Amino acid sequence: FDLYHFGSATAFLEGDLKKTYYNLKEYAKKNNKIISFDANYRESLFGNNKEGFIKCCIDFIKDSNIVKLSEEEAFLISGKNNIKEASEFIIKLGCKNLIITLGKKGALLTTKEKQILVPTKELKMKDATGAGDAFMGAVLAQVVENPHKSMEEIVKTANIVGGITTTKIGALESIPTWDEVLTFIKNS
């Protein structure tokens, strides 16, 4: 594989899955593969062990080419309560591209060189379930399909995918096809 994506939800609970995740990350790192990470914090899983969760996130963030966090996750991991300061703290950990999703405001893209708010089209939301995963899937699909596309353009399209996902109910059934996304872009 050219790209290895890690989402933490249950993978940072103690056990074989956690060990496997760390081993796979090291393999990808040694073989110069693209590493992406999505924290997927769940209070019900890590509420009693936030420090352990944060440590594991930092271990993955420092080696990642692409990191996607929600605003809540950025505050939790950085210990900051200002989005600009949180993103600056996290980018200094070592990731190349940090994307903090901000719901209807869009996404904050931070690199070592710049920080830019990538706005999105406001849509009538029915259900936010799956929007973050759809967003990240759109980022990864574009990175693999068009490695020279700018991260700003990638995030712009991913915002649309996440937005369209919120206009439907459900997790998987709400994710748009690329044809739906392209039609939306064309008609916007």
MODELLER restraints for C-alpha pairs under 7 A, 6 or more apart:
rsr = mdl.restraints
at = mdl.atoms
rsr.add(forms.Gaussian(group=physical.xy_distance, feature=features.Distance(at['CA:2:A'], at['CA:33:A']), mean=5.40, stdev=0.5))
rsr.add(forms.Gaussian(group=physical.xy_distance, feature=features.Distance(at['CA:2:A'], at['CA:34:A']), mean=6.21, stdev=0.5))
rsr.add(forms.Gaussian(group=physical.xy_distance, feature=features.Distance(at['CA:3:A'], at['CA:33:A']), mean=5.68, stdev=0.5))
rsr.add(forms.Gaussian(group=physical.xy_distance, feature=features.Distance(at['CA:3:A'], at['CA:34:A']), mean=4.50, stdev=0.5))
rsr.add(forms.Gaussian(group=physical.xy_distance, feature=features.Distance(at['CA:3:A'], at['CA:35:A']), mean=5.88, stdev=0.5))
rsr.add(forms.Gaussian(group=physical.xy_distance, feature=features.Distance(at['CA:4:A'], at['CA:28:A']), mean=6.83, stdev=0.5))
rsr.add(forms.Gaussian(group=physical.xy_distance, feature=features.Distance(at['CA:4:A'], at['CA:34:A']), mean=6.11, stdev=0.5))
rsr.add(forms.Gaussian(group=physical.xy_distance, feature=features.Distance(at['CA:4:A'], at['CA:35:A']), mean=4.96, stdev=0.5))
rsr.add(forms.Gaussian(group=physical.xy_distance, feature=features.Distance(at['CA:4:A'], at['CA:36:A']), mean=6.24, stdev=0.5))
rsr.add(forms.Gaussian(group=physical.xy_distance, feature=features.Distance(at['CA:5:A'], at['CA:35:A']), mean=5.92, stdev=0.5))
rsr.add(forms.Gaussian(group=physical.xy_distance, feature=features.Distance(at['CA:5:A'], at['CA:36:A']), mean=4.66, stdev=0.5))
rsr.add(forms.Gaussian(group=physical.xy_distance, feature=features.Distance(at['CA:5:A'], at['CA:37:A']), mean=5.81, stdev=0.5))
rsr.add(forms.Gaussian(group=physical.xy_distance, feature=features.Distance(at['CA:6:A'], at['CA:36:A']), mean=6.11, stdev=0.5))
rsr.add(forms.Gaussian(group=physical.xy_distance, feature=features.Distance(at['CA:6:A'], at['CA:37:A']), mean=4.76, stdev=0.5))
rsr.add(forms.Gaussian(group=physical.xy_distance, feature=features.Distance(at['CA:6:A'], at['CA:38:A']), mean=6.33, stdev=0.5))
rsr.add(forms.Gaussian(group=physical.xy_distance, feature=features.Distance(at['CA:7:A'], at['CA:37:A']), mean=5.79, stdev=0.5))
rsr.add(forms.Gaussian(group=physical.xy_distance, feature=features.Distance(at['CA:7:A'], at['CA:38:A']), mean=4.74, stdev=0.5))
rsr.add(forms.Gaussian(group=physical.xy_distance, feature=features.Distance(at['CA:7:A'], at['CA:39:A']), mean=5.71, stdev=0.5))
rsr.add(forms.Gaussian(group=physical.xy_distance, feature=features.Distance(at['CA:7:A'], at['CA:40:A']), mean=6.22, stdev=0.5))
rsr.add(forms.Gaussian(group=physical.xy_distance, feature=features.Distance(at['CA:8:A'], at['CA:38:A']), mean=6.74, stdev=0.5))
rsr.add(forms.Gaussian(group=physical.xy_distance, feature=features.Distance(at['CA:8:A'], at['CA:39:A']), mean=5.24, stdev=0.5))
rsr.add(forms.Gaussian(group=physical.xy_distance, feature=features.Distance(at['CA:8:A'], at['CA:40:A']), mean=5.78, stdev=0.5))
rsr.add(forms.Gaussian(group=physical.xy_distance, feature=features.Distance(at['CA:9:A'], at['CA:39:A']), mean=6.98, stdev=0.5))
rsr.add(forms.Gaussian(group=physical.xy_distance, feature=features.Distance(at['CA:9:A'], at['CA:40:A']), mean=5.16, stdev=0.5))
rsr.add(forms.Gaussian(group=physical.xy_distance, feature=features.Distance(at['CA:9:A'], at['CA:41:A']), mean=5.97, stdev=0.5))
rsr.add(forms.Gaussian(group=physical.xy_distance, feature=features.Distance(at['CA:9:A'], at['CA:42:A']), mean=6.43, stdev=0.5))
rsr.add(forms.Gaussian(group=physical.xy_distance, feature=features.Distance(at['CA:11:A'], at['CA:17:A']), mean=5.65, stdev=0.5))
rsr.add(forms.Gaussian(group=physical.xy_distance, feature=features.Distance(at['CA:11:A'], at['CA:18:A']), mean=5.11, stdev=0.5))
rsr.add(forms.Gaussian(group=physical.xy_distance, feature=features.Distance(at['CA:12:A'], at['CA:18:A']), mean=5.28, stdev=0.5))
rsr.add(forms.Gaussian(group=physical.xy_distance, feature=features.Distance(at['CA:12:A'], at['CA:53:A']), mean=6.74, stdev=0.5))
rsr.add(forms.Gaussian(group=physical.xy_distance, feature=features.Distance(at['CA:12:A'], at['CA:56:A']), mean=6.83, stdev=0.5))
rsr.add(forms.Gaussian(group=physical.xy_distance, feature=features.Distance(at['CA:28:A'], at['CA:35:A']), mean=6.93, stdev=0.5))
rsr.add(forms.Gaussian(group=physical.xy_distance, feature=features.Distance(at['CA:34:A'], at['CA:65:A']), mean=6.05, stdev=0.5))
rsr.add(forms.Gaussian(group=physical.xy_distance, feature=features.Distance(at['CA:35:A'], at['CA:64:A']), mean=4.78, stdev=0.5))
rsr.add(forms.Gaussian(group=physical.xy_distance, feature=features.Distance(at['CA:35:A'], at['CA:65:A']), mean=5.36, stdev=0.5))
rsr.add(forms.Gaussian(group=physical.xy_distance, feature=features.Distance(at['CA:35:A'], at['CA:66:A']), mean=6.63, stdev=0.5))
rsr.add(forms.Gaussian(group=physical.xy_distance, feature=features.Distance(at['CA:36:A'], at['CA:64:A']), mean=5.32, stdev=0.5))
rsr.add(forms.Gaussian(group=physical.xy_distance, feature=features.Distance(at['CA:36:A'], at['CA:65:A']), mean=5.83, stdev=0.5))
rsr.add(forms.Gaussian(group=physical.xy_distance, feature=features.Distance(at['CA:36:A'], at['CA:66:A']), mean=4.60, stdev=0.5))
rsr.add(forms.Gaussian(group=physical.xy_distance, feature=features.Distance(at['CA:36:A'], at['CA:67:A']), mean=5.68, stdev=0.5))
rsr.add(forms.Gaussian(group=physical.xy_distance, feature=features.Distance(at['CA:37:A'], at['CA:60:A']), mean=6.74, stdev=0.5))
rsr.add(forms.Gaussian(group=physical.xy_distance, feature=features.Distance(at['CA:37:A'], at['CA:61:A']), mean=6.77, stdev=0.5))
rsr.add(forms.Gaussian(group=physical.xy_distance, feature=features.Distance(at['CA:37:A'], at['CA:64:A']), mean=6.51, stdev=0.5))
rsr.add(forms.Gaussian(group=physical.xy_distance, feature=features.Distance(at['CA:37:A'], at['CA:66:A']), mean=6.37, stdev=0.5))
rsr.add(forms.Gaussian(group=physical.xy_distance, feature=features.Distance(at['CA:37:A'], at['CA:67:A']), mean=4.81, stdev=0.5))
rsr.add(forms.Gaussian(group=physical.xy_distance, feature=features.Distance(at['CA:37:A'], at['CA:68:A']), mean=6.34, stdev=0.5))
rsr.add(forms.Gaussian(group=physical.xy_distance, feature=features.Distance(at['CA:38:A'], at['CA:67:A']), mean=5.92, stdev=0.5))
rsr.add(forms.Gaussian(group=physical.xy_distance, feature=features.Distance(at['CA:38:A'], at['CA:68:A']), mean=4.89, stdev=0.5))
rsr.add(forms.Gaussian(group=physical.xy_distance, feature=features.Distance(at['CA:38:A'], at['CA:69:A']), mean=6.04, stdev=0.5))
rsr.add(forms.Gaussian(group=physical.xy_distance, feature=features.Distance(at['CA:39:A'], at['CA:57:A']), mean=6.56, stdev=0.5))
rsr.add(forms.Gaussian(group=physical.xy_distance, feature=features.Distance(at['CA:39:A'], at['CA:69:A']), mean=6.06, stdev=0.5))
rsr.add(forms.Gaussian(group=physical.xy_distance, feature=features.Distance(at['CA:41:A'], at['CA:73:A']), mean=6.64, stdev=0.5))
rsr.add(forms.Gaussian(group=physical.xy_distance, feature=features.Distance(at['CA:46:A'], at['CA:53:A']), mean=6.60, stdev=0.5))
rsr.add(forms.Gaussian(group=physical.xy_distance, feature=features.Distance(at['CA:54:A'], at['CA:77:A']), mean=5.42, stdev=0.5))
rsr.add(forms.Gaussian(group=physical.xy_distance, feature=features.Distance(at['CA:61:A'], at['CA:67:A']), mean=6.50, stdev=0.5))
rsr.add(forms.Gaussian(group=physical.xy_distance, feature=features.Distance(at['CA:61:A'], at['CA:93:A']), mean=6.80, stdev=0.5))
rsr.add(forms.Gaussian(group=physical.xy_distance, feature=features.Distance(at['CA:61:A'], at['CA:94:A']), mean=6.79, stdev=0.5))
rsr.add(forms.Gaussian(group=physical.xy_distance, feature=features.Distance(at['CA:61:A'], at['CA:95:A']), mean=5.61, stdev=0.5))
rsr.add(forms.Gaussian(group=physical.xy_distance, feature=features.Distance(at['CA:62:A'], at['CA:93:A']), mean=5.08, stdev=0.5))
rsr.add(forms.Gaussian(group=physical.xy_distance, feature=features.Distance(at['CA:62:A'], at['CA:94:A']), mean=4.25, stdev=0.5))
rsr.add(forms.Gaussian(group=physical.xy_distance, feature=features.Distance(at['CA:62:A'], at['CA:95:A']), mean=5.15, stdev=0.5))
rsr.add(forms.Gaussian(group=physical.xy_distance, feature=features.Distance(at['CA:63:A'], at['CA:94:A']), mean=6.48, stdev=0.5))
rsr.add(forms.Gaussian(group=physical.xy_distance, feature=features.Distance(at['CA:63:A'], at['CA:95:A']), mean=6.07, stdev=0.5))
rsr.add(forms.Gaussian(group=physical.xy_distance, feature=features.Distance(at['CA:64:A'], at['CA:95:A']), mean=4.96, stdev=0.5))
rsr.add(forms.Gaussian(group=physical.xy_distance, feature=features.Distance(at['CA:64:A'], at['CA:96:A']), mean=6.81, stdev=0.5))
rsr.add(forms.Gaussian(group=physical.xy_distance, feature=features.Distance(at['CA:65:A'], at['CA:95:A']), mean=5.49, stdev=0.5))
rsr.add(forms.Gaussian(group=physical.xy_distance, feature=features.Distance(at['CA:65:A'], at['CA:96:A']), mean=4.85, stdev=0.5))
rsr.add(forms.Gaussian(group=physical.xy_distance, feature=features.Distance(at['CA:65:A'], at['CA:97:A']), mean=5.93, stdev=0.5))
rsr.add(forms.Gaussian(group=physical.xy_distance, feature=features.Distance(at['CA:66:A'], at['CA:95:A']), mean=6.60, stdev=0.5))
rsr.add(forms.Gaussian(group=physical.xy_distance, feature=features.Distance(at['CA:66:A'], at['CA:96:A']), mean=6.27, stdev=0.5))
rsr.add(forms.Gaussian(group=physical.xy_distance, feature=features.Distance(at['CA:66:A'], at['CA:97:A']), mean=4.80, stdev=0.5))
rsr.add(forms.Gaussian(group=physical.xy_distance, feature=features.Distance(at['CA:66:A'], at['CA:98:A']), mean=5.99, stdev=0.5))
rsr.add(forms.Gaussian(group=physical.xy_distance, feature=features.Distance(at['CA:67:A'], at['CA:95:A']), mean=6.93, stdev=0.5))
rsr.add(forms.Gaussian(group=physical.xy_distance, feature=features.Distance(at['CA:67:A'], at['CA:97:A']), mean=6.24, stdev=0.5))
rsr.add(forms.Gaussian(group=physical.xy_distance, feature=features.Distance(at['CA:67:A'], at['CA:98:A']), mean=4.85, stdev=0.5))
rsr.add(forms.Gaussian(group=physical.xy_distance, feature=features.Distance(at['CA:67:A'], at['CA:99:A']), mean=6.01, stdev=0.5))
rsr.add(forms.Gaussian(group=physical.xy_distance, feature=features.Distance(at['CA:68:A'], at['CA:98:A']), mean=6.10, stdev=0.5))
rsr.add(forms.Gaussian(group=physical.xy_distance, feature=features.Distance(at['CA:68:A'], at['CA:99:A']), mean=4.72, stdev=0.5))
rsr.add(forms.Gaussian(group=physical.xy_distance, feature=features.Distance(at['CA:68:A'], at['CA:100:A']), mean=5.75, stdev=0.5))
rsr.add(forms.Gaussian(group=physical.xy_distance, feature=features.Distance(at['CA:69:A'], at['CA:99:A']), mean=6.31, stdev=0.5))
rsr.add(forms.Gaussian(group=physical.xy_distance, feature=features.Distance(at['CA:69:A'], at['CA:100:A']), mean=4.81, stdev=0.5))
rsr.add(forms.Gaussian(group=physical.xy_distance, feature=features.Distance(at['CA:69:A'], at['CA:101:A']), mean=6.33, stdev=0.5))
rsr.add(forms.Gaussian(group=physical.xy_distance, feature=features.Distance(at['CA:70:A'], at['CA:100:A']), mean=5.32, stdev=0.5))
rsr.add(forms.Gaussian(group=physical.xy_distance, feature=features.Distance(at['CA:70:A'], at['CA:101:A']), mean=5.00, stdev=0.5))
rsr.add(forms.Gaussian(group=physical.xy_distance, feature=features.Distance(at['CA:70:A'], at['CA:102:A']), mean=6.74, stdev=0.5))
rsr.add(forms.Gaussian(group=physical.xy_distance, feature=features.Distance(at['CA:71:A'], at['CA:100:A']), mean=5.99, stdev=0.5))
rsr.add(forms.Gaussian(group=physical.xy_distance, feature=features.Distance(at['CA:71:A'], at['CA:101:A']), mean=6.33, stdev=0.5))
rsr.add(forms.Gaussian(group=physical.xy_distance, feature=features.Distance(at['CA:71:A'], at['CA:102:A']), mean=6.19, stdev=0.5))
rsr.add(forms.Gaussian(group=physical.xy_distance, feature=features.Distance(at['CA:74:A'], at['CA:86:A']), mean=5.99, stdev=0.5))
rsr.add(forms.Gaussian(group=physical.xy_distance, feature=features.Distance(at['CA:74:A'], at['CA:87:A']), mean=6.96, stdev=0.5))
rsr.add(forms.Gaussian(group=physical.xy_distance, feature=features.Distance(at['CA:75:A'], at['CA:81:A']), mean=5.62, stdev=0.5))
rsr.add(forms.Gaussian(group=physical.xy_distance, feature=features.Distance(at['CA:75:A'], at['CA:86:A']), mean=6.07, stdev=0.5))
rsr.add(forms.Gaussian(group=physical.xy_distance, feature=features.Distance(at['CA:78:A'], at['CA:86:A']), mean=5.37, stdev=0.5))
rsr.add(forms.Gaussian(group=physical.xy_distance, feature=features.Distance(at['CA:78:A'], at['CA:89:A']), mean=6.21, stdev=0.5))
rsr.add(forms.Gaussian(group=physical.xy_distance, feature=features.Distance(at['CA:78:A'], at['CA:90:A']), mean=6.36, stdev=0.5))
rsr.add(forms.Gaussian(group=physical.xy_distance, feature=features.Distance(at['CA:80:A'], at['CA:86:A']), mean=5.29, stdev=0.5))
rsr.add(forms.Gaussian(group=physical.xy_distance, feature=features.Distance(at['CA:87:A'], at['CA:110:A']), mean=6.67, stdev=0.5))
rsr.add(forms.Gaussian(group=physical.xy_distance, feature=features.Distance(at['CA:91:A'], at['CA:98:A']), mean=6.48, stdev=0.5))
rsr.add(forms.Gaussian(group=physical.xy_distance, feature=features.Distance(at['CA:91:A'], at['CA:111:A']), mean=6.58, stdev=0.5))
rsr.add(forms.Gaussian(group=physical.xy_distance, feature=features.Distance(at['CA:91:A'], at['CA:112:A']), mean=6.70, stdev=0.5))
rsr.add(forms.Gaussian(group=physical.xy_distance, feature=features.Distance(at['CA:96:A'], at['CA:111:A']), mean=5.84, stdev=0.5))
rsr.add(forms.Gaussian(group=physical.xy_distance, feature=features.Distance(at['CA:97:A'], at['CA:110:A']), mean=5.99, stdev=0.5))
rsr.add(forms.Gaussian(group=physical.xy_distance, feature=features.Distance(at['CA:97:A'], at['CA:111:A']), mean=5.09, stdev=0.5))
rsr.add(forms.Gaussian(group=physical.xy_distance, feature=features.Distance(at['CA:98:A'], at['CA:109:A']), mean=5.73, stdev=0.5))
rsr.add(forms.Gaussian(group=physical.xy_distance, feature=features.Distance(at['CA:98:A'], at['CA:110:A']), mean=5.08, stdev=0.5))
rsr.add(forms.Gaussian(group=physical.xy_distance, feature=features.Distance(at['CA:98:A'], at['CA:111:A']), mean=6.40, stdev=0.5))
rsr.add(forms.Gaussian(group=physical.xy_distance, feature=features.Distance(at['CA:99:A'], at['CA:107:A']), mean=6.36, stdev=0.5))
rsr.add(forms.Gaussian(group=physical.xy_distance, feature=features.Distance(at['CA:99:A'], at['CA:108:A']), mean=5.63, stdev=0.5))
rsr.add(forms.Gaussian(group=physical.xy_distance, feature=features.Distance(at['CA:99:A'], at['CA:109:A']), mean=4.68, stdev=0.5))
rsr.add(forms.Gaussian(group=physical.xy_distance, feature=features.Distance(at['CA:99:A'], at['CA:110:A']), mean=6.48, stdev=0.5))
rsr.add(forms.Gaussian(group=physical.xy_distance, feature=features.Distance(at['CA:100:A'], at['CA:107:A']), mean=5.44, stdev=0.5))
rsr.add(forms.Gaussian(group=physical.xy_distance, feature=features.Distance(at['CA:100:A'], at['CA:108:A']), mean=5.06, stdev=0.5))
rsr.add(forms.Gaussian(group=physical.xy_distance, feature=features.Distance(at['CA:100:A'], at['CA:109:A']), mean=6.60, stdev=0.5))
rsr.add(forms.Gaussian(group=physical.xy_distance, feature=features.Distance(at['CA:101:A'], at['CA:107:A']), mean=4.33, stdev=0.5))
rsr.add(forms.Gaussian(group=physical.xy_distance, feature=features.Distance(at['CA:101:A'], at['CA:108:A']), mean=6.46, stdev=0.5))
rsr.add(forms.Gaussian(group=physical.xy_distance, feature=features.Distance(at['CA:104:A'], at['CA:120:A']), mean=6.71, stdev=0.5))
rsr.add(forms.Gaussian(group=physical.xy_distance, feature=features.Distance(at['CA:104:A'], at['CA:122:A']), mean=5.82, stdev=0.5))
rsr.add(forms.Gaussian(group=physical.xy_distance, feature=features.Distance(at['CA:105:A'], at['CA:119:A']), mean=5.89, stdev=0.5))
rsr.add(forms.Gaussian(group=physical.xy_distance, feature=features.Distance(at['CA:105:A'], at['CA:120:A']), mean=6.46, stdev=0.5))
rsr.add(forms.Gaussian(group=physical.xy_distance, feature=features.Distance(at['CA:106:A'], at['CA:118:A']), mean=5.63, stdev=0.5))
rsr.add(forms.Gaussian(group=physical.xy_distance, feature=features.Distance(at['CA:106:A'], at['CA:119:A']), mean=4.33, stdev=0.5))
rsr.add(forms.Gaussian(group=physical.xy_distance, feature=features.Distance(at['CA:106:A'], at['CA:120:A']), mean=4.74, stdev=0.5))
rsr.add(forms.Gaussian(group=physical.xy_distance, feature=features.Distance(at['CA:106:A'], at['CA:159:A']), mean=6.29, stdev=0.5))
rsr.add(forms.Gaussian(group=physical.xy_distance, feature=features.Distance(at['CA:107:A'], at['CA:117:A']), mean=5.83, stdev=0.5))
rsr.add(forms.Gaussian(group=physical.xy_distance, feature=features.Distance(at['CA:107:A'], at['CA:118:A']), mean=5.26, stdev=0.5))
rsr.add(forms.Gaussian(group=physical.xy_distance, feature=features.Distance(at['CA:107:A'], at['CA:119:A']), mean=6.52, stdev=0.5))
rsr.add(forms.Gaussian(group=physical.xy_distance, feature=features.Distance(at['CA:108:A'], at['CA:116:A']), mean=5.78, stdev=0.5))
rsr.add(forms.Gaussian(group=physical.xy_distance, feature=features.Distance(at['CA:108:A'], at['CA:117:A']), mean=4.46, stdev=0.5))
rsr.add(forms.Gaussian(group=physical.xy_distance, feature=features.Distance(at['CA:108:A'], at['CA:118:A']), mean=6.06, stdev=0.5))
rsr.add(forms.Gaussian(group=physical.xy_distance, feature=features.Distance(at['CA:109:A'], at['CA:115:A']), mean=5.67, stdev=0.5))
rsr.add(forms.Gaussian(group=physical.xy_distance, feature=features.Distance(at['CA:109:A'], at['CA:116:A']), mean=5.30, stdev=0.5))
rsr.add(forms.Gaussian(group=physical.xy_distance, feature=features.Distance(at['CA:109:A'], at['CA:117:A']), mean=6.21, stdev=0.5))
rsr.add(forms.Gaussian(group=physical.xy_distance, feature=features.Distance(at['CA:109:A'], at['CA:118:A']), mean=6.94, stdev=0.5))
rsr.add(forms.Gaussian(group=physical.xy_distance, feature=features.Distance(at['CA:110:A'], at['CA:116:A']), mean=6.49, stdev=0.5))
rsr.add(forms.Gaussian(group=physical.xy_distance, feature=features.Distance(at['CA:118:A'], at['CA:155:A']), mean=7.00, stdev=0.5))
rsr.add(forms.Gaussian(group=physical.xy_distance, feature=features.Distance(at['CA:118:A'], at['CA:156:A']), mean=6.21, stdev=0.5))
rsr.add(forms.Gaussian(group=physical.xy_distance, feature=features.Distance(at['CA:120:A'], at['CA:156:A']), mean=6.91, stdev=0.5))
rsr.add(forms.Gaussian(group=physical.xy_distance, feature=features.Distance(at['CA:120:A'], at['CA:159:A']), mean=5.69, stdev=0.5))
rsr.add(forms.Gaussian(group=physical.xy_distance, feature=features.Distance(at['CA:120:A'], at['CA:160:A']), mean=6.55, stdev=0.5))
rsr.add(forms.Gaussian(group=physical.xy_distance, feature=features.Distance(at['CA:123:A'], at['CA:163:A']), mean=6.50, stdev=0.5))
rsr.add(forms.Gaussian(group=physical.xy_distance, feature=features.Distance(at['CA:124:A'], at['CA:167:A']), mean=6.05, stdev=0.5))
rsr.add(forms.Gaussian(group=physical.xy_distance, feature=features.Distance(at['CA:125:A'], at['CA:166:A']), mean=5.05, stdev=0.5))
rsr.add(forms.Gaussian(group=physical.xy_distance, feature=features.Distance(at['CA:125:A'], at['CA:167:A']), mean=4.84, stdev=0.5))
rsr.add(forms.Gaussian(group=physical.xy_distance, feature=features.Distance(at['CA:126:A'], at['CA:166:A']), mean=5.77, stdev=0.5))
rsr.add(forms.Gaussian(group=physical.xy_distance, feature=features.Distance(at['CA:126:A'], at['CA:167:A']), mean=5.10, stdev=0.5))
rsr.add(forms.Gaussian(group=physical.xy_distance, feature=features.Distance(at['CA:126:A'], at['CA:168:A']), mean=5.87, stdev=0.5))
rsr.add(forms.Gaussian(group=physical.xy_distance, feature=features.Distance(at['CA:126:A'], at['CA:169:A']), mean=6.31, stdev=0.5))
rsr.add(forms.Gaussian(group=physical.xy_distance, feature=features.Distance(at['CA:127:A'], at['CA:166:A']), mean=5.01, stdev=0.5))
rsr.add(forms.Gaussian(group=physical.xy_distance, feature=features.Distance(at['CA:127:A'], at['CA:167:A']), mean=6.59, stdev=0.5))
rsr.add(forms.Gaussian(group=physical.xy_distance, feature=features.Distance(at['CA:127:A'], at['CA:168:A']), mean=6.29, stdev=0.5))
rsr.add(forms.Gaussian(group=physical.xy_distance, feature=features.Distance(at['CA:127:A'], at['CA:169:A']), mean=5.30, stdev=0.5))
rsr.add(forms.Gaussian(group=physical.xy_distance, feature=features.Distance(at['CA:128:A'], at['CA:166:A']), mean=4.81, stdev=0.5))
rsr.add(forms.Gaussian(group=physical.xy_distance, feature=features.Distance(at['CA:129:A'], at['CA:170:A']), mean=6.14, stdev=0.5))
rsr.add(forms.Gaussian(group=physical.xy_distance, feature=features.Distance(at['CA:129:A'], at['CA:171:A']), mean=5.28, stdev=0.5))
rsr.add(forms.Gaussian(group=physical.xy_distance, feature=features.Distance(at['CA:130:A'], at['CA:171:A']), mean=4.52, stdev=0.5))
rsr.add(forms.Gaussian(group=physical.xy_distance, feature=features.Distance(at['CA:130:A'], at['CA:172:A']), mean=6.95, stdev=0.5))
rsr.add(forms.Gaussian(group=physical.xy_distance, feature=features.Distance(at['CA:131:A'], at['CA:162:A']), mean=4.55, stdev=0.5))
rsr.add(forms.Gaussian(group=physical.xy_distance, feature=features.Distance(at['CA:131:A'], at['CA:163:A']), mean=6.97, stdev=0.5))
rsr.add(forms.Gaussian(group=physical.xy_distance, feature=features.Distance(at['CA:131:A'], at['CA:165:A']), mean=5.46, stdev=0.5))
rsr.add(forms.Gaussian(group=physical.xy_distance, feature=features.Distance(at['CA:131:A'], at['CA:166:A']), mean=6.11, stdev=0.5))
rsr.add(forms.Gaussian(group=physical.xy_distance, feature=features.Distance(at['CA:132:A'], at['CA:162:A']), mean=6.37, stdev=0.5))
rsr.add(forms.Gaussian(group=physical.xy_distance, feature=features.Distance(at['CA:134:A'], at['CA:161:A']), mean=6.37, stdev=0.5))
rsr.add(forms.Gaussian(group=physical.xy_distance, feature=features.Distance(at['CA:134:A'], at['CA:162:A']), mean=5.52, stdev=0.5))
rsr.add(forms.Gaussian(group=physical.xy_distance, feature=features.Distance(at['CA:134:A'], at['CA:175:A']), mean=6.16, stdev=0.5))
rsr.add(forms.Gaussian(group=physical.xy_distance, feature=features.Distance(at['CA:135:A'], at['CA:158:A']), mean=4.82, stdev=0.5))
rsr.add(forms.Gaussian(group=physical.xy_distance, feature=features.Distance(at['CA:135:A'], at['CA:159:A']), mean=6.28, stdev=0.5))
rsr.add(forms.Gaussian(group=physical.xy_distance, feature=features.Distance(at['CA:135:A'], at['CA:161:A']), mean=5.82, stdev=0.5))
rsr.add(forms.Gaussian(group=physical.xy_distance, feature=features.Distance(at['CA:135:A'], at['CA:162:A']), mean=4.64, stdev=0.5))
rsr.add(forms.Gaussian(group=physical.xy_distance, feature=features.Distance(at['CA:138:A'], at['CA:158:A']), mean=5.08, stdev=0.5))
rsr.add(forms.Gaussian(group=physical.xy_distance, feature=features.Distance(at['CA:138:A'], at['CA:161:A']), mean=6.74, stdev=0.5))
rsr.add(forms.Gaussian(group=physical.xy_distance, feature=features.Distance(at['CA:139:A'], at['CA:154:A']), mean=5.88, stdev=0.5))
rsr.add(forms.Gaussian(group=physical.xy_distance, feature=features.Distance(at['CA:139:A'], at['CA:155:A']), mean=6.51, stdev=0.5))
rsr.add(forms.Gaussian(group=physical.xy_distance, feature=features.Distance(at['CA:139:A'], at['CA:158:A']), mean=5.74, stdev=0.5))
rsr.add(forms.Gaussian(group=physical.xy_distance, feature=features.Distance(at['CA:142:A'], at['CA:154:A']), mean=6.42, stdev=0.5))
rsr.add(forms.Gaussian(group=physical.xy_distance, feature=features.Distance(at['CA:161:A'], at['CA:176:A']), mean=6.64, stdev=0.5))
rsr.add(forms.Gaussian(group=physical.xy_distance, feature=features.Distance(at['CA:161:A'], at['CA:181:A']), mean=6.47, stdev=0.5))
rsr.add(forms.Gaussian(group=physical.xy_distance, feature=features.Distance(at['CA:164:A'], at['CA:176:A']), mean=6.68, stdev=0.5))
rsr.add(forms.Gaussian(group=physical.xy_distance, feature=features.Distance(at['CA:165:A'], at['CA:174:A']), mean=4.95, stdev=0.5))
rsr.add(forms.Gaussian(group=physical.xy_distance, feature=features.Distance(at['CA:165:A'], at['CA:175:A']), mean=5.05, stdev=0.5))
rsr.add(forms.Gaussian(group=physical.xy_distance, feature=features.Distance(at['CA:165:A'], at['CA:176:A']), mean=6.42, stdev=0.5))
rsr.add(forms.Gaussian(group=physical.xy_distance, feature=features.Distance(at['CA:168:A'], at['CA:174:A']), mean=5.11, stdev=0.5))
